[in-house]
Amino acid sequence: MAVSKELLEILICPLCKTPVRLTPDNNGLKCSTCRRVYPIRDDIPVMLVDEARIDAE
């Protein structure tokens, strides 16, 4: 089971408060402002700044 569409519509980056989008590989949620990618583990988004990686793209 994937992350629900309803949940994706309300999730924001905890650092800069920008809405996040699903990455192309469906393994994370990316903030377009600060470029942090928050992992999805066992279909649960981990929205912790310390767990995020910064994407170069």
NORVEN-V786893 format. One record per backbone hydrogen bond with DSSP energy under -0.5 kcal/mol. NH is the residue of the N-H (numbers start at 0). CO is the residue of the C=O. If there is no record, write none. Layout:
BEGIN
NH|CO + NH|CO
END
This chain:
BEGIN
7|3 + 8|4 + 9|5 + 9|6 + 10|6 + 12|17 + 16|12 + 19|10 + 20|29 + 22|27 + 25|22 + 28|37 + 29|20 + 30|35 + 31|18 + 31|29 + 34|30 + 36|52 + 37|28 + 37|35 + 39|26 + 40|38 + 40|43 + 43|40 + 45|38 + 46|44 + 47|45 + 50|47 + 51|47 + 51|48 + 52|36 + 54|34 + 54|52
END
